Protein backbone atom coordinates (compact mmCIF):
# COMPACT_ATOMS: atom_id res chain seq x y z
CA UNK A 1 0.00 0.00 0.00
CA UNK A 2 1.47 3.41 -0.92
CA UNK A 3 2.25 5.82 1.90
CA UNK A 4 0.35 9.00 2.52
CA UNK A 5 1.61 11.42 -0.18
CA UNK A 6 1.93 14.23 2.38
CA UNK A 7 4.51 12.27 4.36
CA UNK A 8 2.84 13.52 7.54
CA UNK A 9 2.80 10.15 9.35
CA UNK A 10 5.88 8.38 10.74
CA UNK A 11 4.42 5.25 12.36
CA UNK A 12 1.54 4.30 10.06
CA UNK A 13 0.91 4.24 6.32
CA UNK A 14 -2.04 6.34 5.16
CA UNK A 15 -3.54 5.97 1.68
CA UNK A 16 -6.59 8.17 0.93
CA UNK A 17 -9.32 6.35 -1.02
CA UNK A 18 -11.38 9.36 -2.15
CA UNK A 19 -11.19 13.12 -2.31
CA UNK A 20 -13.87 13.75 0.30
CA UNK A 21 -12.94 11.36 3.11
CA UNK A 22 -11.63 7.91 3.89
CA UNK A 23 -8.17 6.35 4.07
CA UNK A 24 -6.70 2.87 4.29
CA UNK A 25 -4.27 2.51 7.19
CA UNK A 26 -1.30 0.16 6.93
CA UNK A 27 1.51 -0.86 9.22
CA UNK A 28 -0.84 -1.75 12.10
CA UNK A 29 -1.85 -5.08 13.59
CA UNK A 30 -4.98 -4.34 15.64
CA UNK A 31 -4.65 -7.70 17.41
CA UNK A 32 -1.78 -6.15 19.39
CA UNK A 33 -1.85 -3.15 21.73
CA UNK A 34 -0.98 0.19 20.12
CA UNK A 35 1.81 2.20 21.66
CA UNK A 36 1.17 5.89 22.35
CA UNK A 37 2.93 7.17 19.24
CA UNK A 38 0.94 4.91 16.92
CA UNK A 39 -2.31 5.67 18.72
CA UNK A 40 -1.70 9.43 18.38
CA UNK A 41 -1.24 9.08 14.61
CA UNK A 42 -4.39 6.93 14.25
CA UNK A 43 -6.36 9.55 16.16
CA UNK A 44 -4.92 12.33 13.98
CA UNK A 45 -5.74 10.36 10.83
CA UNK A 46 -9.32 9.89 12.05
CA UNK A 47 -9.69 13.66 12.45
CA UNK A 48 -8.20 14.23 9.01
CA UNK A 49 -9.95 11.49 7.01
CA UNK A 50 -13.05 10.82 9.20
CA UNK A 51 -13.21 7.11 8.38
CA UNK A 52 -10.27 4.70 8.51
CA UNK A 53 -10.02 1.22 6.99
CA UNK A 54 -7.70 -1.53 8.21
CA UNK A 55 -7.34 -4.50 5.86
CA UNK A 56 -6.71 -8.17 6.67
CA UNK A 57 -7.00 -8.05 10.45
CA UNK A 58 -7.30 -11.06 12.77
CA UNK A 59 -9.29 -9.47 15.53
CA UNK A 60 -10.82 -11.13 18.58
CA UNK A 61 -13.77 -9.47 20.25
CA UNK A 62 -11.58 -8.68 23.24
CA UNK A 63 -9.02 -6.88 21.07
CA UNK A 64 -11.70 -5.04 19.14
CA UNK A 65 -13.02 -3.77 22.47
CA UNK A 66 -9.54 -2.80 23.68
CA UNK A 67 -8.92 -0.82 20.50
CA UNK A 68 -12.20 1.01 20.99
CA UNK A 69 -11.42 1.77 24.64
CA UNK A 70 -8.34 3.72 23.61
CA UNK A 71 -10.77 6.35 22.31
CA UNK A 72 -13.28 6.29 25.16
CA UNK A 73 -15.82 4.21 27.11
CA UNK A 74 -17.68 1.62 25.07
CA UNK A 75 -21.37 1.79 24.37
CA UNK A 76 -23.45 -1.00 25.89
CA UNK A 77 -26.25 -1.38 23.37
CA UNK A 78 -29.50 -1.33 25.36
CA UNK A 79 -31.74 -3.03 22.79
CA UNK A 80 -29.80 -6.01 21.43
CA UNK A 81 -31.84 -9.20 21.32
CA UNK A 82 -29.61 -11.91 22.88
CA UNK A 83 -31.95 -14.67 21.69
CA UNK A 84 -31.06 -14.08 18.04
CA UNK A 85 -27.52 -15.44 18.24
CA UNK A 86 -27.09 -16.44 21.87
CA UNK A 87 -24.60 -13.60 22.39
CA UNK A 88 -24.62 -11.85 25.76
CA UNK A 89 -21.87 -9.22 25.51
CA UNK A 90 -23.66 -5.84 25.31
CA UNK A 91 -20.46 -4.10 24.14
CA UNK A 92 -20.22 -6.17 20.93
CA UNK A 93 -23.22 -5.78 18.67
CA UNK A 94 -23.44 -8.52 16.04
CA UNK A 95 -25.05 -7.23 12.85
CA UNK A 96 -26.14 -10.46 11.22
CA UNK A 97 -27.89 -11.00 7.90
CA UNK A 98 -28.94 -14.58 7.22
CA UNK A 99 -29.22 -15.99 3.72
CA UNK A 100 -33.01 -16.08 3.75
CA UNK A 101 -33.58 -12.57 5.09
CA UNK A 102 -34.55 -9.51 3.09
CA UNK A 103 -34.16 -7.01 5.93
CA UNK A 104 -30.84 -5.09 5.96
CA UNK A 105 -29.88 -3.60 9.31
CA UNK A 106 -29.22 0.15 9.23
CA UNK A 107 -30.22 0.58 5.59
CA UNK A 108 -30.19 4.19 4.37
CA UNK A 109 -28.06 7.19 5.24
CA UNK A 110 -27.79 7.73 8.99
CA UNK A 111 -25.69 8.54 12.04
CA UNK A 112 -25.70 6.28 15.09
CA UNK A 113 -27.76 7.09 18.18
CA UNK A 114 -28.36 10.79 17.55
CA UNK A 115 -31.54 10.33 19.59
CA UNK A 116 -29.28 10.33 22.67
CA UNK A 117 -28.37 13.61 24.44
CA UNK A 118 -24.72 12.67 23.80
CA UNK A 119 -24.46 10.68 20.54
CA UNK A 120 -21.73 8.10 19.93
CA UNK A 121 -18.20 9.27 19.21
CA UNK A 122 -17.53 6.53 16.67
CA UNK A 123 -18.14 3.02 15.42
CA UNK A 124 -15.66 0.19 14.81
CA UNK A 125 -16.99 -2.51 12.48
CA UNK A 126 -15.18 -5.82 11.90
CA UNK A 127 -16.08 -8.07 8.97
CA UNK A 128 -16.51 -11.65 10.22
CA UNK A 129 -18.29 -13.00 7.12
CA UNK A 130 -18.95 -11.11 3.89
CA UNK A 131 -20.93 -11.95 0.75
CA UNK A 132 -19.06 -12.79 -2.47
CA UNK A 133 -20.23 -9.46 -3.86
CA UNK A 134 -22.23 -6.49 -2.66
CA UNK A 135 -22.61 -5.21 0.88
CA UNK A 136 -20.41 -2.14 0.40
CA UNK A 137 -20.75 0.81 2.79
CA UNK A 138 -20.93 4.48 1.82
CA UNK A 139 -19.68 7.32 4.04
CA UNK A 140 -20.36 11.05 3.72
CA UNK A 141 -18.39 14.08 4.98
CA UNK A 142 -20.59 16.45 7.02
CA UNK A 143 -17.91 19.15 7.12
CA UNK A 144 -18.17 19.47 3.35
CA UNK A 145 -21.94 19.35 3.57
CA UNK A 146 -21.89 22.50 5.71
CA UNK A 147 -19.00 24.33 4.03
CA UNK A 148 -20.52 24.08 0.53
CA UNK A 149 -23.85 25.65 1.51
CA UNK A 150 -24.42 29.26 0.52
CA UNK A 151 -23.42 31.97 2.97
CA UNK A 152 -27.07 32.93 3.39
CA UNK A 153 -28.22 29.41 4.22
CA UNK A 154 -25.33 28.87 6.63
CA UNK A 155 -26.37 32.04 8.46
CA UNK A 156 -29.99 30.89 8.57
CA UNK A 157 -29.03 27.51 10.03
CA UNK A 158 -26.79 28.89 12.78
CA UNK A 159 -28.73 28.71 16.03
CA UNK A 160 -31.38 26.39 14.59
CA UNK A 161 -32.00 23.18 16.54
CA UNK A 162 -33.49 19.89 15.37
CA UNK A 163 -35.61 17.31 17.17
CA UNK A 164 -34.07 13.84 16.81
CA UNK A 165 -36.76 11.25 17.58
CA UNK A 166 -36.69 7.54 16.76
CA UNK A 167 -38.91 6.44 13.92
CA UNK A 168 -40.74 3.25 15.02
CA UNK A 169 -40.75 1.99 11.43
CA UNK A 170 -36.96 1.65 11.62
CA UNK A 171 -36.99 -0.56 14.70
CA UNK A 172 -40.18 -2.59 14.82
CA UNK A 173 -39.51 -5.91 13.12
CA UNK A 174 -35.73 -5.53 13.22
CA UNK A 175 -34.48 -9.06 14.02
CA UNK A 176 -31.29 -7.68 15.62
CA UNK A 177 -33.11 -5.60 18.24
CA UNK A 178 -35.73 -6.07 20.94
CA UNK A 179 -37.69 -2.85 21.56
CA UNK A 180 -40.98 -1.93 23.16
CA UNK A 181 -43.08 1.04 21.99
CA UNK A 182 -42.23 2.83 25.24
CA UNK A 183 -38.51 2.43 24.61
CA UNK A 184 -38.85 3.78 21.08
CA UNK A 185 -40.83 6.78 22.33
CA UNK A 186 -38.06 7.61 24.83
CA UNK A 187 -35.42 7.81 22.07
CA UNK A 188 -35.50 11.58 21.68
CA UNK A 189 -33.05 14.51 21.90
CA UNK A 190 -32.61 18.04 20.53
CA UNK A 191 -29.32 19.05 18.87
CA UNK A 192 -27.98 22.06 16.94
CA UNK A 193 -28.27 21.74 13.17
CA UNK A 194 -24.81 23.28 12.88
CA UNK A 195 -22.27 22.34 15.51
CA UNK A 196 -18.51 22.34 16.04
CA UNK A 197 -16.60 19.10 16.17
CA UNK A 198 -15.16 18.71 19.70
CA UNK A 199 -11.82 17.47 18.39
CA UNK A 200 -11.21 19.82 15.45
CA UNK A 201 -13.43 22.86 16.09
CA UNK A 202 -14.70 22.78 12.49
CA UNK A 203 -18.37 23.43 11.81
CA UNK A 204 -20.47 20.64 10.34
CA UNK A 205 -24.05 19.81 9.41
CA UNK A 206 -25.46 17.55 12.12
CA UNK A 207 -28.52 15.83 10.66
CA UNK A 208 -29.94 12.33 10.35
CA UNK A 209 -32.42 11.76 7.48
CA UNK A 210 -34.51 9.13 9.30
CA UNK A 211 -34.38 10.46 12.86
CA UNK A 212 -34.73 14.24 12.59
CA UNK A 213 -38.46 14.93 12.70
CA UNK A 214 -38.54 18.72 12.62
CA UNK A 215 -36.76 21.89 13.59
CA UNK A 216 -37.40 23.08 17.11
CA UNK A 217 -40.31 25.54 17.05
CA UNK A 218 -41.36 24.41 13.54
CA UNK A 219 -44.01 21.92 12.51
CA UNK A 220 -43.03 18.72 10.69
CA UNK A 221 -44.77 19.99 7.56
CA UNK A 222 -42.81 23.25 7.66
CA UNK A 223 -39.53 21.46 8.36
CA UNK A 224 -39.70 18.71 5.74
CA UNK A 225 -38.71 20.65 2.57
CA UNK A 226 -35.58 22.11 4.16
CA UNK A 227 -34.67 18.84 5.89
CA UNK A 228 -34.99 16.95 2.62
CA UNK A 229 -32.82 19.49 0.83
CA UNK A 230 -30.11 19.41 3.50
CA UNK A 231 -30.00 15.61 3.72
CA UNK A 232 -29.88 15.25 -0.07
CA UNK A 233 -27.13 17.87 -0.19
CA UNK A 234 -25.12 16.11 2.55
CA UNK A 235 -24.94 12.89 0.54
CA UNK A 236 -23.94 14.31 -2.83
CA UNK A 237 -21.52 11.87 -4.52
CA UNK A 238 -18.57 14.24 -4.31
CA UNK A 239 -18.88 14.30 -0.50
CA UNK A 240 -18.72 10.50 -0.18
CA UNK A 241 -16.48 7.46 -0.34
CA UNK A 242 -17.37 3.80 -0.86
CA UNK A 243 -15.73 0.84 0.87
CA UNK A 244 -15.75 -2.70 -0.51
CA UNK A 245 -15.43 -5.17 2.34
CA UNK A 246 -13.26 -8.25 2.56
CA UNK A 247 -13.31 -10.74 5.41
CA UNK A 248 -11.05 -9.45 8.18
CA UNK A 249 -11.47 -5.75 7.35
CA UNK A 250 -12.12 -3.09 9.98
CA UNK A 251 -13.76 0.31 9.47
CA UNK A 252 -13.59 3.04 12.11
CA UNK A 253 -15.70 6.12 11.48
CA UNK A 254 -16.16 9.39 13.37
CA UNK A 255 -19.88 9.39 14.11
CA UNK A 256 -19.76 13.09 15.00
CA UNK A 257 -18.88 14.14 11.44
CA UNK A 258 -19.92 11.28 9.17
CA UNK A 259 -23.10 9.66 7.90
CA UNK A 260 -22.95 6.09 6.60
CA UNK A 261 -25.13 3.86 4.46
CA UNK A 262 -24.86 0.06 4.09
CA UNK A 263 -25.98 -0.89 0.59
CA UNK A 264 -28.76 -3.47 0.29
CA UNK A 265 -27.54 -5.54 -2.67
CA UNK A 266 -26.54 -8.90 -1.20
CA UNK A 267 -29.79 -10.72 -0.51
CA UNK A 268 -29.38 -14.47 -0.37
CA UNK A 269 -25.91 -14.26 1.23
CA UNK A 270 -24.66 -14.42 4.80
CA UNK A 271 -23.06 -11.26 6.17
CA UNK A 272 -21.83 -11.01 9.78
CA UNK A 273 -20.23 -7.90 11.26
CA UNK A 274 -19.18 -7.15 14.83
CA UNK A 275 -19.63 -3.54 15.90
CA UNK A 276 -18.04 -1.86 18.89
CA UNK A 277 -19.14 1.72 19.50
CA UNK A 278 -17.35 4.43 21.47
CA UNK A 279 -19.45 6.71 23.66
CA UNK A 280 -19.34 10.45 23.08
CA UNK A 281 -18.09 12.78 25.79
CA UNK A 282 -20.02 15.98 25.01
CA UNK A 283 -23.34 16.91 23.45
CA UNK A 284 -23.16 18.59 20.01
CA UNK A 285 -22.78 22.35 20.43
N, C-alpha and C positions, 0 to 999 in steps of 0.2 A: 504494500500500500504506500503511495507517495506521501511524503511529509507535507505538513501544512506549508503552503508557499510563502507565508509571511515569516516563517522561521521563528515564531514567537514562543514555541514550546520546546523545552529541553528534555522532558522526561516522558512525553507521550507523543505519538504521531497523530496528526489531525488532518483529515482529508475532507473538505467540504463536499457535499453531494448536490447542492443546489444553491442558487444565488440568494434565496430568501432566508433559509435556515437549514440546519441539519449538517452533521459531520460524522464520519466514521472515525473511531478512535482506535489506534493500534498501540502495541507495546505494553498492553495491560492484560494480566490474567486476573479476572475478578474472583477466582476461587481462592486467591491469596489476599491477605490484608494489604491495604495500600499505605505506603509511608506518607508522611505529611507533605513532602514535596510533590509527589504524584497526585495526592488528593487535591492540593491547591490548584494544580493545573487542570484537573478534571472539572473542578468547580468553576474555574475561569472559563473553560471551554463551554460549559453549560450556559453561562451568562452570555457568551458571545454567539453561540450557535443555536441555543434554545432546546435542541433535541440532539442527543448523542447516541450513536449506534456502536455496539461492541460485537464483532463477529466471532463465531466459533468458540463460545465459552462453555465450560463444563461447570455448571453452577448448581450447588445444592441449595435447598431452601434456606438453610442456616446462613450460608454465605451471601445469598441474595439479601437476606434481612440485615446482615452485618454491613453490607455495602450501603443499603438505604439508611442505616442508623448513623453513618458518618455525616449525613446531611440533616438529620433531625429525628425526633420521635416518629415511630411508625404508626400509621393508621390501623386501627382495629375495626374492620368493616362490621357495622352493626347488623347488617341484613343478609349475610351469607346463609344460604340454606345448607347445613351440614349433611342433610340426608341425601343430597344429590350425588356426592362422591365419597361420603364417609370421612371427609376432611374435617378437622376440628380447630386448626390453627387460624385464629381470626386475623392474623397479620399477613397471611398469604392467601390471596383471593385467586382461586382457580377459575379462569374463564374457559369454559369447556363447550365445544360444539360437537355434538355427536353426528354420525353420518346420516341419520334419518331426520335430523332437525332442519327446519327452515328458519327458525329464529336466530338472529345474529346479535350477540350481546353488544350494547353500546353503539349500534348502527347510527350513522349520521354525525354531523359535526357537533362537537361538544367539548366542554371542560369538565373536570371531575369535581363533584361535590360543591358546586358553587352555591347550593342551597344552605350550606353551613355558614355561620358568622365568620369563621376563619377557614377558607377553602384549603385544599391540599397544596403543599409546596410542589410536589412532583410525583410522577409515577415511574416505576421500574418494571418493565415487562420482559419476561424470559420465555422464549419459544421452546416448549417441551415437545410438541408435535405440530407439524405444519402440513397443509395440503400440498399436493404436487404442483399446483398452480393456484393463483388467486390468494386472497386473504391479505393483500397489501394494506398498509396504513398510511393515511395522509396526515400531514401536520401543517398548521398555518401560523404565520408570524403576526401577533397582535400589535407589536410595535409598528410594523409597516401599515397595518390596517388603520391605525390612528394617524400616523404621520403623513399619509397620502390623502387624507380628507382635506377639503377646502378649509381655508382659514376661518371662514364664516361658520361652517358647521362645527369645527373644533371649538370655537368660542361658545356656540350654542350648547354643546354637550358638556362643557366644563360646569361642574356643580350639579348636573343631572344625576339622579339615582334611579336604579332599576330594582324591581321586585323579582327575586329569584325564587320560584316556587315549583316544587316537583310536579311533573305532569303524570297523573296516575296511569295514563296509557303507556308510558315508558317502562313501568315497573310491574303492573299487574300481568301475570302470565309469564314473567321472566323466569325460566327454570333455574337460573343461578341464584336468585334471591328469594327471600321469604319476608313479605311485607304485609302489614295490615293497613286498612284505609286510614286509621288514626296515625300510624307512623308516616305514611305518605303526606298527610295533611300537615304534619309538624316539620316537614322539610322545607323551610322557608327562611330567607334572609334578604336584606336590602344592601346593595353595594353601589359605589360610584360607577357610572358608565365609563368615565375616564379616571384612571388611577396611575400612580407611580409604582414601578417595580421596587420592592424593598431592597433588592440587591444592587440594582443599577441606577435607580432614580429616573429612568426613562418613562415617559408617559405611554400608555397603551390603552386599547379599547377592550374593556372587560365585559364581554357579553357571551351568552350561551343560547343558541337558537331555540333549544327545546325547553329550557328552564325559565328564561326571562319572560314573565307574563305581561309586564307593563312598566312604564316609567312611574316613579312615585309621584302621586298627585294627578296622574293622567288615567283615563279609562283604558281598557284593553283595546277597544276599537280605535281610539285616538293614537295609541302607541304602535299598533301593528305595522302601518306603512313604514315608519322610520326604523323600527326594529328589523323588518325584513330587508330594507335597504342596507343597513349597517352589517347585518350578518352575511348577506350576499357579498358585500364589499370585502369583508374580512376574509373570505375564502376564495378570492380571485386567484386564478392559477399562478400568477407571478408572485404571490405571497406564500406559496406552499412548497413542500417537498413530499416525495413519495418513497416509502421504504418497502422493499421486497424481502420478506422474511426467509431465513433458512433455519433449520433446527439448530439450536444452540445460540441463537442471536439474542442480544439484549438491547432494548431501547429505553432511554432515560430522558423524559421530557419535563420541561419546566411548566407546570400546570398554571402558573401565575401569568404566563405570557404566550401560551400556545393553546390552540384548539386542535383536536385530533378526530379522525374519522376512519374507523375500520371498514373496509370495502366488503360488501356482501356479494361475493362472486365465487364462493367455494362450496356451495351446497352439495351434499353427498359425500363430503370428506370430513375426516376427524381433524380438529384443530384444538390444541390444548396450550394455554398460556398461563404462567404464574405471575400475578401482579403483586408487587409490594409498593405501598404508597407512603410518602413522607408527609407528615402533618405540617401545615403552615404555622407560622409563628406570629403573624399579625394580620388583621383584617385589611382588605384592600382600602387604600386611602389616596 
